[in-house]
Amino acid sequence: RDKEVGATAILSRCGENSFFVEHMLMTSMGACVDLAMAHVRASEQSKALEKYMQIERRVEHMQEVSDKMKEEVRKQHQIMCRMVPFMQVDSDPVVEQSLDGIIRHGWDSLYWKRGYSMLHYAAESVEDPGVVELLGLLATDVDKADDDGMRPIDYARRSKREPVIMVIQRLRGMKRAGQAAEP
């Protein structure tokens, strides 16, 4: 009963001074807004942290896959290097001699004058479409023009060897489509 009297006394005094009541209400509302904003920020931060952790897990997975793929590529490269001594390209000794360097050191390790490449040569001079295809698969750019503006396909067309033209066209299509070669 004493508490009710005390509370009534406070409220009656507050009623006399409406400024005090408004101030208390505004302060309470401000505290509620601050609390709600803090809750929203905490929720957003929690969601952002969760999203960050998901991305981090994806990156770790991609790194693992990348490492496995690199190891597989290294292994395949070693196998190819070991196979080179057993390869024979009876149809063209120039190609046979160049294959060792291409496989061991990469396509761009061989320098030919005036932008001409082994693939330009094969398109122009090699009869065996299988050899041309092998060189095309090893080439970094099957459409690279030489200093005369001629691409391997242009040399193949000029030589009028239909099987070689078809192989180079297929290689160009694979490049455009971004597909890997099928065995």
SVG drawing of the C-alpha trace seen along z (x, -y; Angstrom):
<svg xmlns="http://www.w3.org/2000/svg" viewBox="-2 -21 68 67">
<polyline fill="none" stroke="black" stroke-width="0.4" points="0.0,0.0 2.9,-2.3 4.4,-1.5 1.1,-2.4 1.0,-5.7 4.6,-6.4 4.0,-5.6 0.9,-7.7 2.7,-10.6 5.5,-10.3 2.9,-10.1 0.9,-13.0 4.1,-15.1 5.0,-13.9 1.5,-14.9 2.3,-18.4 5.5,-18.5 4.7,-17.0 8.3,-17.9 9.7,-15.2 7.3,-12.6 8.1,-13.4 11.8,-13.3 11.5,-9.9 9.5,-8.5 11.9,-9.8 14.9,-8.4 13.1,-5.0 12.3,-5.0 15.9,-6.0 17.2,-3.1 14.8,-0.7 15.9,-1.9 19.6,-1.6 18.9,1.9 17.1,2.9 19.9,1.4 22.5,3.4 20.5,6.5 20.2,5.9 23.9,5.2 24.8,8.3 22.5,10.4 24.0,8.8 27.5,9.4 26.7,13.0 25.3,13.6 28.4,11.9 30.7,14.0 28.8,17.2 29.0,16.1 32.7,15.4 33.4,18.8 31.5,20.5 33.6,18.6 36.7,19.5 35.8,23.2 35.1,23.0 38.5,21.4 40.2,24.1 38.4,26.8 39.4,25.1 43.0,24.9 43.0,28.6 41.5,29.4 44.0,27.1 46.9,28.8 45.7,32.2 45.3,31.1 48.8,29.6 50.2,32.8 48.4,34.8 49.7,32.4 53.2,32.8 52.8,36.6 51.4,36.5 54.3,34.3 56.8,36.7 55.2,39.5 55.2,37.6 58.9,36.8 59.7,40.4 57.7,41.4 59.5,39.0 62.5,41.4 60.0,44.0 58.2,41.6 58.9,41.7 57.5,39.5 58.8,41.2 57.0,38.9 59.0,35.8 62.3,35.7 62.0,32.0 58.8,32.7 60.4,35.6 63.5,33.6 61.3,30.7 58.9,32.8 61.4,33.5 62.0,29.8 58.3,29.0 57.3,31.7 60.1,31.0 60.1,27.2 56.8,26.2 55.6,25.0 56.9,21.5 60.5,22.7 61.0,23.2 61.7,20.0 61.1,19.9 61.8,16.8 59.1,14.3 56.4,15.8 56.3,19.0 55.9,22.0 56.0,25.8 52.3,25.8 52.6,23.5 55.2,25.9 53.1,29.0 50.0,27.4 52.1,26.6 54.3,29.7 53.2,32.7 50.9,35.2 49.8,37.1 46.8,35.4 47.6,37.3 51.0,35.5 49.3,32.1 46.7,32.8 49.4,33.7 51.2,30.4 47.9,28.5 47.1,29.9 50.6,28.9 50.4,25.4 49.6,22.5 47.6,20.8 46.3,22.7 45.3,19.4 48.5,17.5 49.4,15.6 53.0,15.4 54.6,12.1 53.0,12.5 49.6,12.7 49.2,16.4 47.7,18.8 48.3,22.5 44.8,23.0 45.8,20.7 48.9,22.8 46.8,26.0 44.2,24.5 47.0,23.4 48.4,26.9 44.9,28.3 45.2,31.3 41.7,31.8 42.4,34.1 44.9,31.6 42.4,28.8 39.7,30.7 42.0,31.4 43.0,27.8 39.4,26.6 38.5,29.0 41.3,27.7 40.1,24.2 36.6,25.1 37.8,26.7 39.7,23.5 36.6,21.4 34.4,23.7 37.0,23.9 36.8,27.7 39.6,30.1 40.6,32.5 39.2,36.0 41.5,38.9"/>
</svg>
